[in-house]
Amino acid sequence: MMPFRRARNRLVSIGTVAVAVSVTMSACGSPSVQPPRLHSRADESSGPQRLSGALYVPFAGVLAGRPRIEAIMHQASEEAVSACMAMRGYVYHPERYVAPLAEGDSFTDLAFARVHGYHLPAPADEDALHPSNHAELDGLNDDQRRGWRQALLGLPVPRDPRTLPHGADRFISIRLPHHGSITYDASSCAVRGLTRVYGDVQVWRQTQADVSTLRESVFEAMSSDSDYIQSISSWRDCMRRMGYEYSEPRSAADSFIRQGSAPPSRAEISAAVADVSCYRTLGLATVRTDLTKKYERVVARQHPGLLNRMRRLLRLAEARTIGR
């Protein structure tokens, strides 16, 4: 909803379910990724599944793919998870694909803001599975339920995987861009589902982790641009005239916290409508797009190998899934 808002890190999501992981941090920093939960967005009936016509596709689609292709790859991965679970004696219902909200529309859609506010994500719920999988778990006893979750997510990651038989082969670790690492149980059905689409999950996740920093780099470069600084000042003045006092756009949405799946409050909707109104009145969509393109070209020149690797992995995933 807000201009120039930083993208959230979604590294820990694997398919539509999150995998049990271990995040190892250095002593000097806090984690950039929260420990994941078993979570799906598949039943978000209170909000739209997709808005069309994003203003700009970052890095020519490397960081924001095509929803139709992503949906096909998602389905293939989920079907592989289901087959893996069946081989282990459990029933798993594939989670439905939910396309991410189109960023461009959310900046300028007043009708959307009047209903959904800032479309804030609810806190992850450990049991936020699709209702069909909830029903499956409800029919199991405690031991069977633990077995179902272990089959899907794998073993809890030990502090030192080498202490387990074949631990070095069973667990794969991904270096996080700034510090620490994230570890997956490679034998879990969730990882097997990703393998069906992306092949070497360690290579895919590591590349994804590295690429995820590029949009942050773009934002940091934009932050010192005089046009950006002026646009933030204009936005701040406009919001002040509307009765809101925020230092920067992201602080407006961050001031609202959703509890579970609660709908947006009147206060959130009012602030979001003011935010979008200022955004539209000031023509910040054009400013944002121009600055994004400008600094993406700079960042792309600095990381050609990484972007090319990501493109190649995406092409291979598409070929593996739909036979291109």
ChimeraX attribute file (.defattr): number of C-alpha atoms within 10 A of each C-alpha:
attribute: neighborCount
match mode: 1-to-1
recipient: residues
	/A:1	27
	/A:2	23
	/A:3	24
	/A:4	23
	/A:5	15
	/A:6	13
	/A:7	12
	/A:8	11
	/A:9	14
	/A:10	13
	/A:11	19
	/A:12	21
	/A:13	15
	/A:14	21
	/A:15	21
	/A:16	22
	/A:17	24
	/A:18	21
	/A:19	28
	/A:20	26
	/A:21	24
	/A:22	19
	/A:23	23
	/A:24	16
	/A:25	16
	/A:26	11
	/A:27	8
	/A:28	6
	/A:29	10
	/A:30	11
	/A:31	15
	/A:32	16
	/A:33	16
	/A:34	12
	/A:35	14
	/A:36	21
	/A:37	19
	/A:38	20
	/A:39	20
	/A:40	23
	/A:41	21
	/A:42	19
	/A:43	16
	/A:44	13
	/A:45	8
	/A:46	12
	/A:47	13
	/A:48	14
	/A:49	16
	/A:50	13
	/A:51	16
	/A:52	12
	/A:53	11
	/A:54	13
	/A:55	17
	/A:56	18
	/A:57	19
	/A:58	16
	/A:59	18
	/A:60	11
	/A:61	11
	/A:62	17
	/A:63	17
	/A:64	14
	/A:65	14
	/A:66	12
	/A:67	15
	/A:68	10
	/A:69	14
	/A:70	18
	/A:71	15
	/A:72	16
	/A:73	23
	/A:74	23
	/A:75	21
	/A:76	21
	/A:77	28
	/A:78	28
	/A:79	18
	/A:80	22
	/A:81	29
	/A:82	23
	/A:83	20
	/A:84	21
	/A:85	22
	/A:86	14
	/A:87	12
	/A:88	14
	/A:89	12
	/A:90	19
	/A:91	18
	/A:92	21
	/A:93	18
	/A:94	22
	/A:95	25
	/A:96	16
	/A:97	21
	/A:98	19
	/A:99	17
	/A:100	13
	/A:101	16
	/A:102	18
	/A:103	20
	/A:104	21
	/A:105	18
	/A:106	23
	/A:107	25
	/A:108	25
	/A:109	16
	/A:110	20
	/A:111	12
	/A:112	22
	/A:113	25
	/A:114	19
	/A:115	17
	/A:116	20
	/A:117	27
	/A:118	26
	/A:119	22
	/A:120	17
	/A:121	12
	/A:122	15
	/A:123	13
	/A:124	15
	/A:125	14
	/A:126	12
	/A:127	12
	/A:128	17
	/A:129	21
	/A:130	18
	/A:131	13
	/A:132	14
	/A:133	16
	/A:134	14
	/A:135	11
	/A:136	15
	/A:137	20
	/A:138	11
	/A:139	10
	/A:140	13
	/A:141	10
	/A:142	11
	/A:143	8
	/A:144	13
	/A:145	16
	/A:146	13
	/A:147	18
	/A:148	21
	/A:149	18
	/A:150	17
	/A:151	22
	/A:152	29
	/A:153	23
	/A:154	23
	/A:155	20
	/A:156	14
	/A:157	18
	/A:158	14
	/A:159	10
	/A:160	9
	/A:161	17
	/A:162	13
	/A:163	10
	/A:164	11
	/A:165	9
	/A:166	10
	/A:167	15
	/A:168	13
	/A:169	13
	/A:170	18
	/A:171	21
	/A:172	17
	/A:173	20
	/A:174	22
	/A:175	17
	/A:176	23
	/A:177	14
	/A:178	13
	/A:179	16
	/A:180	20
	/A:181	18
	/A:182	22
	/A:183	22
	/A:184	27
	/A:185	27
	/A:186	21
	/A:187	18
	/A:188	23
	/A:189	28
	/A:190	29
	/A:191	26
	/A:192	24
	/A:193	26
	/A:194	24
	/A:195	19
	/A:196	20
	/A:197	25
	/A:198	24
	/A:199	16
	/A:200	13
	/A:201	21
	/A:202	19
	/A:203	14
	/A:204	19
	/A:205	21
	/A:206	18
	/A:207	18
	/A:208	20
	/A:209	19
	/A:210	17
	/A:211	19
	/A:212	19
	/A:213	15
	/A:214	21
	/A:215	20
	/A:216	16
	/A:217	15
	/A:218	22
	/A:219	18
	/A:220	13
	/A:221	18
	/A:222	20
	/A:223	15
	/A:224	10
	/A:225	13
	/A:226	10
	/A:227	14
	/A:228	18
	/A:229	13
	/A:230	11
	/A:231	19
	/A:232	19
	/A:233	14
	/A:234	16
	/A:235	24
	/A:236	20
	/A:237	17
	/A:238	20
	/A:239	23
	/A:240	13
	/A:241	12
	/A:242	15
	/A:243	11
	/A:244	15
	/A:245	14
	/A:246	16
	/A:247	14
	/A:248	16
	/A:249	19
	/A:250	15
	/A:251	13
	/A:252	20
	/A:253	21
	/A:254	10
	/A:255	9
	/A:256	16
	/A:257	15
	/A:258	15
	/A:259	11
	/A:260	11
	/A:261	14
	/A:262	10
	/A:263	18
	/A:264	21
	/A:265	14
	/A:266	12
	/A:267	11
	/A:268	24
	/A:269	20
	/A:270	16
	/A:271	23
	/A:272	26
	/A:273	24
	/A:274	22
	/A:275	30
	/A:276	27
	/A:277	21
	/A:278	22
	/A:279	23
	/A:280	16
	/A:281	13
	/A:282	15
	/A:283	13
	/A:284	23
	/A:285	19
	/A:286	12
	/A:287	15
	/A:288	20
	/A:289	17
	/A:290	13
	/A:291	19
	/A:292	22
	/A:293	16
	/A:294	14
	/A:295	19
	/A:296	22
	/A:297	12
	/A:298	14
	/A:299	17
	/A:300	16
	/A:301	11
	/A:302	12
	/A:303	12
	/A:304	10
	/A:305	11
	/A:306	16
	/A:307	20
	/A:308	13
	/A:309	16
	/A:310	19
	/A:311	16
	/A:312	13
	/A:313	19
	/A:314	18
	/A:315	14
	/A:316	17
	/A:317	23
	/A:318	18
	/A:319	13
	/A:320	16
	/A:321	19
	/A:322	13
	/A:323	8
	/A:324	9
